[in-house]
Amino acid sequence: MTEKELLYVEDALGHEQYFQTQCCEAAGQIQDSELKSFAQEVERQHRIIFQNFYNLL
Protein backbone atom coordinates (compact mmCIF):
# COMPACT_ATOMS: atom_id res chain seq x y z
CA MET A 1 0.00 0.00 0.00
CA THR A 2 1.39 3.38 -0.95
CA GLU A 3 1.67 6.24 1.50
CA LYS A 4 -1.10 8.10 -0.33
CA GLU A 5 -3.42 5.09 -0.10
CA LEU A 6 -2.65 4.72 3.59
CA LEU A 7 -3.49 8.38 4.17
CA TYR A 8 -6.80 7.86 2.36
CA VAL A 9 -7.64 4.87 4.57
CA GLU A 10 -6.76 6.77 7.74
CA ASP A 11 -8.87 9.69 6.57
CA ALA A 12 -11.86 7.48 5.75
CA LEU A 13 -11.67 5.73 9.13
CA GLY A 14 -11.42 9.10 10.86
CA HIS A 15 -14.53 10.34 9.07
CA GLU A 16 -16.50 7.29 10.16
CA GLN A 17 -15.42 7.81 13.78
CA TYR A 18 -16.40 11.48 13.52
CA PHE A 19 -19.84 10.59 12.16
CA GLN A 20 -20.33 8.11 15.01
CA THR A 21 -19.44 10.75 17.57
CA GLN A 22 -21.72 13.36 16.02
CA CYS A 23 -24.68 10.97 15.87
CA CYS A 24 -24.11 9.89 19.46
CA GLU A 25 -23.99 13.50 20.65
CA ALA A 26 -27.10 14.38 18.66
CA ALA A 27 -28.99 11.37 20.00
CA GLY A 28 -28.10 12.43 23.52
CA GLN A 29 -29.69 15.84 22.97
CA ILE A 30 -32.83 14.80 21.08
CA GLN A 31 -36.04 14.57 23.08
CA ASP A 32 -38.28 13.02 20.41
CA SER A 33 -37.99 9.25 20.82
CA GLU A 34 -38.50 8.43 17.14
CA LEU A 35 -35.87 10.92 16.01
CA LYS A 36 -33.53 9.78 18.80
CA SER A 37 -33.87 6.16 17.62
CA PHE A 38 -33.07 7.26 14.09
CA ALA A 39 -29.88 9.04 15.19
CA GLN A 40 -28.86 5.96 17.19
CA GLU A 41 -29.44 3.75 14.15
CA VAL A 42 -27.32 6.02 11.97
CA GLU A 43 -24.59 5.86 14.61
CA ARG A 44 -24.80 2.06 14.59
CA GLN A 45 -24.54 1.99 10.80
CA HIS A 46 -21.41 4.15 10.88
CA ARG A 47 -19.92 1.84 13.53
CA ILE A 48 -20.56 -1.14 11.23
CA ILE A 49 -19.06 0.66 8.23
CA PHE A 50 -15.97 1.50 10.30
CA GLN A 51 -15.59 -2.11 11.48
CA ASN A 52 -16.08 -3.55 8.00
CA PHE A 53 -13.58 -1.13 6.51
CA TYR A 54 -11.08 -1.74 9.32
CA ASN A 55 -11.45 -5.52 8.99
CA LEU A 56 -10.55 -5.31 5.30
CA LEU A 57 -7.11 -4.11 6.32
C-alpha positions as CSV (number, residue, x, y, z in Angstrom):
1,M,0.0,0.0,0.0
2,T,1.4,3.4,-0.9
3,E,1.7,6.2,1.5
4,K,-1.1,8.1,-0.3
5,E,-3.4,5.1,-0.1
6,L,-2.7,4.7,3.6
7,L,-3.5,8.4,4.2
8,Y,-6.8,7.9,2.4
9,V,-7.6,4.9,4.6
10,E,-6.8,6.8,7.7
11,D,-8.9,9.7,6.6
12,A,-11.9,7.5,5.8
13,L,-11.7,5.7,9.1
14,G,-11.4,9.1,10.9
15,H,-14.5,10.3,9.1
16,E,-16.5,7.3,10.2
17,Q,-15.4,7.8,13.8
18,Y,-16.4,11.5,13.5
19,F,-19.8,10.6,12.2
20,Q,-20.3,8.1,15.0
21,T,-19.4,10.8,17.6
22,Q,-21.7,13.4,16.0
23,C,-24.7,11.0,15.9
24,C,-24.1,9.9,19.5
25,E,-24.0,13.5,20.7
26,A,-27.1,14.4,18.7
27,A,-29.0,11.4,20.0
28,G,-28.1,12.4,23.5
29,Q,-29.7,15.8,23.0
30,I,-32.8,14.8,21.1
31,Q,-36.0,14.6,23.1
32,D,-38.3,13.0,20.4
33,S,-38.0,9.2,20.8
34,E,-38.5,8.4,17.1
35,L,-35.9,10.9,16.0
36,K,-33.5,9.8,18.8
37,S,-33.9,6.2,17.6
38,F,-33.1,7.3,14.1
39,A,-29.9,9.0,15.2
40,Q,-28.9,6.0,17.2
41,E,-29.4,3.7,14.2
42,V,-27.3,6.0,12.0
43,E,-24.6,5.9,14.6
44,R,-24.8,2.1,14.6
45,Q,-24.5,2.0,10.8
46,H,-21.4,4.1,10.9
47,R,-19.9,1.8,13.5
48,I,-20.6,-1.1,11.2
49,I,-19.1,0.7,8.2
50,F,-16.0,1.5,10.3
51,Q,-15.6,-2.1,11.5
52,N,-16.1,-3.5,8.0
53,F,-13.6,-1.1,6.5
54,Y,-11.1,-1.7,9.3
55,N,-11.4,-5.5,9.0
56,L,-10.5,-5.3,5.3
57,L,-7.1,-4.1,6.3
